[in-house]
Amino acid sequence: MSDEKSEENTASLSSATENLKTDEKDNGDTVKSDKVKIDILLKATGNAPIMKKKKWAVDAEKPIGWIMEFVKKYLKLEPEEKLFLYVNQTFAPSPDQIVKNLYECFGTDGKLVLHYCKSQAWG
């Protein structure tokens, strides 16, 4: 019976691996993915260090929490340090909010402006 279970696990792992290979054709050639990128402008506020590069193209399906982690790594902040992101200098979106949704509601001039700081600033 354990042989049947291991065969089922192997089969499900194989199908999961195949699902991850969506950017490859059957002949092994890779295909460019059609992921939509959204321009994000990151502006320092308060006591936050200033980033050398302020404009980033981010996958539209990424959550805000991913951007927060990216900025923390870029600024080399300690794991216990907090980072706050604000949209339109007014509210902090939840970490599970999708970039595309925020851009559709609050994007201007082809980009989404996010302010970041190490202490609460607005809202």
C-alpha positions in Angstrom: 0.0 0.0 0.0 2.9 2.4 0.7 4.1 1.8 -2.9 0.7 3.1 -4.2 0.9 6.2 -2.0 4.5 7.0 -3.1 3.4 6.6 -6.8 0.5 9.0 -6.1 2.8 11.5 -4.5 5.3 11.2 -7.3 2.5 11.7 -9.9 1.1 14.8 -8.1 4.6 16.2 -7.8 5.2 15.7 -11.5 2.0 17.4 -12.4 2.8 20.3 -10.1 6.2 20.7 -11.7 4.6 20.7 -15.1 2.3 23.5 -14.0 5.3 25.6 -13.0 6.8 25.2 -16.5 4.3 27.4 -18.2 7.0 29.5 -19.9 8.4 26.6 -21.9 7.2 25.0 -25.1 7.1 21.2 -25.7 10.3 21.4 -27.7 12.2 23.1 -24.8 12.3 26.6 -26.2 11.5 29.3 -23.7 8.8 31.9 -24.4 8.6 35.4 -23.0 6.0 35.6 -20.3 3.2 38.2 -20.8 3.3 39.5 -17.2 2.1 43.0 -16.8 4.5 45.4 -15.1 3.5 48.5 -13.2 5.9 51.4 -12.6 6.2 52.1 -8.9 7.8 55.3 -7.6 9.2 54.9 -4.1 9.7 58.1 -2.1 11.4 58.4 1.2 9.5 60.0 4.1 10.6 61.0 7.6 13.7 59.2 8.8 13.9 56.6 6.0 17.1 56.3 4.0 16.8 57.5 0.4 17.0 54.8 -2.3 19.4 55.6 -5.2 16.9 54.1 -7.7 13.4 55.3 -7.1 11.4 54.0 -10.0 10.8 50.2 -10.3 8.8 48.0 -12.7 6.9 45.5 -10.6 4.7 42.5 -11.6 1.1 43.7 -11.3 0.1 40.5 -9.4 2.7 41.1 -6.6 1.3 41.9 -3.1 2.3 45.1 -1.3 4.0 42.9 1.3 6.4 41.7 -1.3 7.4 45.4 -2.1 7.8 46.0 1.7 10.2 43.1 1.9 12.1 44.2 -1.2 12.6 47.7 0.2 13.7 46.4 3.5 16.3 44.2 1.8 17.4 47.0 -0.5 17.9 49.4 2.4 19.6 46.6 4.4 17.2 47.1 7.4 17.4 44.8 10.3 14.7 42.1 10.5 13.1 43.7 13.6 12.9 47.2 12.0 9.5 48.2 10.7 8.8 49.7 7.3 5.5 51.5 6.5 4.2 52.1 3.0 1.7 54.8 2.2 -0.4 55.5 -0.9 -1.0 59.2 -1.7 0.5 60.2 1.6 -2.8 59.2 3.3 -3.2 55.5 4.0 -1.2 52.3 4.5 -2.5 49.5 2.3 -2.6 46.0 3.8 0.3 43.7 2.9 -1.9 41.3 1.0 -3.3 44.1 -1.3 -2.3 43.5 -5.0 -0.3 46.2 -6.8 -2.6 46.1 -9.8 -5.7 47.0 -7.7 -3.9 50.0 -6.1 -2.6 51.2 -9.4 -6.1 51.0 -10.9 -7.5 53.1 -8.1 -4.7 55.5 -7.2 -2.2 55.4 -10.1 -1.4 58.8 -11.7 0.7 59.6 -14.8 1.3 55.9 -15.5 2.8 55.1 -12.1 1.9 54.3 -8.6 3.5 56.5 -6.0 4.4 54.9 -2.7 6.0 56.7 0.3 8.0 54.6 2.7 9.2 55.4 6.2 10.5 53.6 9.3 7.9 55.1 11.6 4.2 55.9 11.2 3.7 59.1 9.2 0.1 59.2 8.0 -3.2 57.4 8.6 
